[in-house]
Amino acid sequence: MEISNQEYSRLVQARVKPSPLWRDVAWAFGVGGAICALGQALLNWYQNLGLDQEQAGTAVSVTLVFAAAVLTGLGWFDKLAKRAGAGTLVPITGFANAMVSPALEFKSEGFITGTAAKLFVVAGPVLVYGISASILYGLLLYFLSG
């Protein structure tokens, strides 16, 4: 069956559901903002406990990574991500989810060949290219600055 591009476009437009764009944007903004606000609240709390700025920042990072990993393990992070979309991609929580999800998916294959091997499936390329780019940038800066 051959149809023209125009006929195909009409067929697709007749069957496609409209995207609730503004609702999706509001959810992403709200959830992303809530994660960031939680991070700021944790930073203030850790500083009130007596940690300096750098130590408090480290504690916030560890807390958010741990929380995202636990929520991913419980299956709640994915449910939130389906609703909030890009709002859950706040770098630190999204990175933790990207690390834990493949590891959980392959846990039935064993600890070494399943969980450990798949832990860096998503994060591995990010780390490789991030580290490579930082080395290249450092070398360029070193040689160009004199």
C-alpha positions as CSV (number, residue, x, y, z in Angstrom):
1,M,0.0,0.0,0.0
2,E,1.5,3.3,-1.1
3,I,0.3,6.6,0.2
4,S,1.6,10.1,-0.3
5,N,3.4,12.1,2.3
6,Q,0.3,14.4,2.6
7,E,-2.0,11.4,3.2
8,Y,0.4,9.9,5.7
9,S,0.6,13.3,7.6
10,R,-3.2,13.5,7.7
11,L,-3.4,9.9,9.0
12,V,-0.8,10.6,11.7
13,Q,-2.5,13.9,12.8
14,A,-5.9,12.1,13.0
15,R,-4.5,9.6,15.5
16,V,-2.0,11.5,17.6
17,K,-3.0,12.7,21.0
18,P,-2.2,16.4,21.8
19,S,0.6,16.8,24.3
20,P,-0.3,18.5,27.6
21,L,2.7,20.7,27.2
22,W,2.0,23.3,29.9
23,R,1.1,20.7,32.5
24,D,4.3,18.8,31.7
25,V,6.3,22.0,31.9
26,A,4.7,22.8,35.3
27,W,5.5,19.3,36.7
28,A,9.1,19.5,35.5
29,F,9.5,23.0,36.9
30,G,7.9,22.0,40.2
31,V,9.8,18.8,40.8
32,G,13.1,20.2,39.6
33,G,12.7,23.2,41.8
34,A,11.7,21.0,44.8
35,I,14.8,18.9,44.4
36,C,16.9,22.1,44.2
37,A,15.1,23.6,47.2
38,L,15.7,20.3,49.1
39,G,19.4,20.6,48.3
40,Q,19.5,24.2,49.6
41,A,17.6,23.2,52.8
42,L,20.1,20.3,53.3
43,L,23.0,22.7,52.8
44,N,21.6,25.1,55.4
45,W,20.9,22.3,57.8
46,Y,24.4,20.8,57.5
47,Q,26.0,24.2,58.0
48,N,23.8,24.7,61.1
49,L,25.2,21.4,62.4
50,G,28.7,23.0,62.2
51,L,30.0,21.9,58.8
52,D,31.8,24.5,56.7
53,Q,30.6,25.4,53.1
54,E,32.7,22.7,51.4
55,Q,31.9,19.9,53.8
56,A,28.2,20.8,53.8
57,G,28.2,20.7,50.0
58,T,29.8,17.3,50.0
59,A,27.2,16.1,52.6
60,V,24.4,17.4,50.4
61,S,25.8,15.6,47.4
62,V,26.1,12.3,49.3
63,T,22.6,12.7,50.7
64,L,20.9,13.4,47.4
65,V,22.8,10.6,45.6
66,F,21.8,8.2,48.4
67,A,18.2,9.4,48.4
68,A,17.9,9.0,44.6
69,A,19.5,5.6,44.7
70,V,17.1,4.4,47.4
71,L,14.1,5.9,45.6
72,T,15.3,4.2,42.4
73,G,15.6,0.9,44.2
74,L,12.1,1.2,45.6
75,G,10.7,2.0,42.1
76,W,9.5,5.4,43.2
77,F,12.0,7.5,41.3
78,D,10.8,6.1,37.9
79,K,7.2,6.8,38.9
80,L,8.1,10.4,39.7
81,A,10.1,10.7,36.5
82,K,7.2,9.6,34.4
83,R,5.2,12.5,35.8
84,A,7.9,15.1,36.1
85,G,10.0,14.3,33.0
86,A,13.0,16.5,32.8
87,G,12.5,17.9,36.3
88,T,14.1,14.7,37.7
89,L,17.2,15.2,35.6
90,V,18.7,17.7,38.1
91,P,22.3,16.5,37.5
92,I,23.0,14.8,40.8
93,T,19.7,12.8,41.2
94,G,19.5,12.0,37.5
95,F,23.1,10.7,37.6
96,A,22.4,8.5,40.6
97,N,19.3,7.1,38.9
98,A,21.3,6.4,35.8
99,M,23.8,4.5,37.8
100,V,21.4,2.4,39.8
101,S,18.8,1.6,37.2
102,P,21.0,-0.7,34.9
103,A,22.5,-2.3,38.0
104,L,19.0,-3.3,39.3
105,E,17.9,-4.4,35.9
106,F,20.7,-7.0,35.6
107,K,20.9,-8.1,39.3
108,S,19.5,-11.5,38.3
109,E,22.7,-12.2,36.4
110,G,24.7,-12.1,39.6
111,F,26.7,-9.5,41.6
112,I,29.8,-9.5,39.3
113,T,28.4,-10.1,35.8
114,G,25.1,-8.4,36.5
115,T,25.1,-5.6,39.0
116,A,28.7,-4.6,38.9
117,A,29.2,-5.0,35.2
118,K,26.1,-2.9,34.4
119,L,26.6,-0.2,37.0
120,F,28.5,2.0,34.6
121,V,26.6,1.3,31.4
122,V,25.1,4.8,31.3
123,A,27.6,6.6,33.5
124,G,30.7,5.1,32.0
125,P,30.7,7.1,28.8
126,V,29.9,10.3,30.7
127,L,32.8,9.7,33.0
128,V,35.2,8.8,30.1
129,Y,34.4,11.8,28.0
130,G,34.2,14.1,31.0
131,I,37.6,13.1,32.3
132,S,39.1,13.1,28.8
133,A,37.7,16.6,28.2
134,S,39.1,17.9,31.5
135,I,42.5,16.5,30.8
136,L,42.5,18.0,27.3
137,Y,41.4,21.3,28.7
138,G,44.0,21.2,31.4
139,L,46.8,20.5,28.9
140,L,45.6,23.3,26.6
141,L,45.5,25.7,29.5
142,Y,48.9,24.6,30.7
143,F,50.6,25.0,27.2
144,L,48.8,28.1,26.1
145,S,49.2,30.0,29.4
146,G,52.9,29.9,29.2
